Amino acid sequence: MQRIINFIINNRNAFLYAVLVLFGLIITVNTHSYHQSKFFNSSKWITGSIYGVSYNIKDYFNLREENQRLVLENEQLREQLLNAPVTYLSDSIYNFTVTPAKALKNMYASPRNYITLDKGEKDGIKQDMGVITPLGVLGIIENTSNNFSVVQSILNTKSNINAKIKNTNYFGSLVWNAQDYRTVQLIDIPRSVPLTVGDTITTGAMSSIFPEDIPIGVIKAYDLNQNQSTFTINVDLFNDMANIKNVYIIKNKNRKEVLELQKLVEDAK
């Protein structure tokens, strides 16, 4: 306090000048409507700027919550899309649910590629569930623990997924020759099938893991096999397999029943 008093005494002329300027400013604002308008507009601008900064800070810290809400909405929308056939086919065997997950580790440079996800048995994840991204098919759950699961990627020489040429009934097996992480192969397509580079490849209807018509990629090139009886088609993937983050795990709630029924038929032969 003494320092403040000493400062005022030592700088009394400057202090008195500042007091007079402030006093004059107050009188001017109070007696002139133009200056009142300018003063209050400036005050509003300062207040608005402070509120704007405050809102931006609050908005930044709310991003996590907003992202979680968007993931939930995407999950619900994707379930509606996957289950679209059952809305008009009451005897459909498909009844899918979707669980969002994140990729923790992604291998894509070796012949046996696997992807680790942050969802496991406690989340209802089990072996042989399908995994997709917003762009297309990713792979199939191979192993699970309580908190995590491992996906056998379509970039795995052991992978074999039923796939077809979109809008046709021509289907074959989707495999990988381990040569290019951007391209997989669709085999066993009869040579009589008309093919066009750029045609879309999707999941087929012969699987109890994936719904039909989930995107995979487009035809990049094709050639007849050694026997000249079927095509081997190179499929350019929609997914960037080197950059996988948000995924969806698909569960067909009727899969067990379907497999048991198919086994009964096969055993009866």
N, C-alpha and C positions, 0 to 999 in steps of 0.2 A: 504493500500500500504506500509506504514511504517513497519507494522508487517512482510510483506513478505521480505522487505529489511533486517530487523533485523534477520529474520530466516536464510536468505542466508549468512549474515555475520557470525552469530554464528555457522553455519554449512557449512562453505565455503569448507572445505576439502571434505565432503561428496557430496556437490553440484558439485565441480570440478570433482570428481570421476564419478558422474553420467553423466556429460557433456561429459567427455572423453569416457565413455562406449558407449554412444549414438553416438558420432562422429565416434568411431571405427566400430560400427555396420553398420552405413551408408556407410562407406568406403568399408567394407567387402561385403555388399550386392551389391554395385555398381561395384565392381571389380571382383566378383566371380559368375559365372553363376549358380553354384550349390546352393549357398546361395540365389541368386535371385529367383530360382525356389521354394525353400522351403518357402521363404518369401511370394511370391505371392500365392502359394498354401494355406498357412495359412490364408492369407487375404481373399482368395476366400472362405475358409471354414467358417471363421467368418462371412463374408457377407452372405453366403448361410444360415448359422444358423439364422442370424437376419431375413432374408427373410422368412425362414421356420416358425419361431415364429410368424412373422407378418401375414403370410398366415393362420396359425392355428387360430389366434385371429379373423381375418376377417371371416374365415370359421365358427367359433363358432357363431358370431353375425349374420351370414347369414342363420343359421339353421332355424329360424322362417319362413323366406321367402321361403326356400327350402321345408319345411314341407307343407306350403300352396300350393306350386306348385304341390307337390305329391298328396295332397288331391284332387286338381282340376283334375289331370290326372286320379286318381282313380274314381272320379265322372264320367268323360267322358267314361272311360272303362266300368264302371258298367252300364251306360246307353246303351252302345253298346251291352252288354251281355243280358240285360233285353229285348231289342228290337230285338234280333236276329231273332225271328220267323217272324217279319214283313218284313224281307229282302227277303223272298221267299214265303210269304203268303200275297198277296195283299189285301185279304178280312179280314185280322186279325182285331179283335176288340180292340187289345191292342196297346197302344202307350204311353210308360212310360217315365217320366223324373225323375231325381234323384237330391236331394238336400242334401249335407253333413251337419251334425250337430254334436254337442257334448253333452254328457249326463252330466247334472249338479247335478242331484240328482237321486239316484237309490234305490228304495225300493224292497227288495226281500225276506223279512222274515215274511211277513204277508199274509193272504189270498187274500187281495186286493192290489196288487202291482202296482205302477205307477212309471214312469221314466220322469223326467223333462228335456227338451231339450232347447238349446240356440237359436232356430229358431221359428218364429211365423208368424202371419198373414202378416206382412210386407215382409216376404220372400216367400209368396205364400202358406203357410202351412194352411191346413184346416182339419176339422174333417174327420175321416174315411180314412186317408191316411195310407198306410202301412209303417212300419219301420223295417229295417234290419241292420245287421252288416256285416263285411266281412266274418263272419262265418255262418250266417243264420238269420232266422226270429226272431224279437224281440217283436213286438206288433203292435198296431194300435193307431193312434192319436185319443184321446177322447175329449180334450179341447184345445183351443188356446187363446192366448192374442196377443197383438201387437208384442211383442218381444220373447215370449216363447210358448212352447206347452207341453202338458202332454200326455204321451203314456200309454195306458192300456197294461201292459206287458202280455206276454203269461203266466206268473206266476200270474194269477188273476182268481179267481173262476168264474168270469163273462165272461172270454175270450172263444171264440168259433171260430176256424179258420178251413177252409176246408183244409184237408191234405190227402195225399195218400202214398201208398208204391211205391217207385221210379220204373220207367219203367213198371208200370202196370196201369190199369184203376180202381183199387180198392181204393176207398176213403172213408173217414169218417170225424169225427169232432175231432179237437185237443182241449183238455180241460186240466184242472189242478185240482188235488185232494188236493192241499195245504199240502202235506206231505213232499216233498223233492224239493228244489229249482233247483236241477239238472235234474229232471225227470218230464215229462208231460205225458198225456195219450191220445192215439188215440182210439176212440170208434166207434162202429157201423160198424166194419169190419166183413163181413159174415164169419161164421165158415168154409165154404168151401174153403176159401182163404188159399193157402199154405204160411206159415210164417217161417222165419229163423232168429234166433238171429243174429244181425249185419246188417240186411237189412236197407237200408237208407229210411228215411221218408222225404218227401218234401211237399211243398204246392201243392194243387190240381188245377184243371182247372175250378172249379166251383165258383171261386171268382173273383170279379171285383176290388179287393183291391191289391192282390199280383199276380205277374206273376206266371205261373206254374213252378214247379221244383226248387223253392228256397229252399235250404237245411234247415232242422230242426234238425234232429238227427238220431240216429240208434235204432233199436229194442233192448231193454235190456231184456225184458221178456214179456210173454203174457199169457192170461188165458181166458176161456169162461165166459161170464156173468151168472147171476143167471138163466136166461131162456135158457142157453146153445145154443143160436142162433147166437150170435155175440161175437167177441173177444174184450177184453180190453187190449190194448198194452201199456206197459211202454216204453217211448221213452227217451233215454239218449241224452240230448241236446248237440249240437255242441258248442253253446255259453256258456261261463262262466258267468252266470247271476249275479254273485257277482262282476264282474269286467268288466263293460261296459263303454266305453269311446267314440270312434268314431262310428257314425251311419250314415245311409242313409235313407232319407225320400222319399218314392216312390209315385208318382202321376200318375194315369191313366187318361190321358186327355180325354178319351172317356167314362169314368165311368158314368157320368151323363146321357149321351145319352143311354147307355146300360140299366141303371136302369129304365129310363122312358119307354123304349120299353118293358122291362119285366113287368112293372106295367100295361101297356096297355093290354098285353096278359092276365095277371092275372085278371084284372077287367072285361075282356070280357067273362070270364068263367061263 
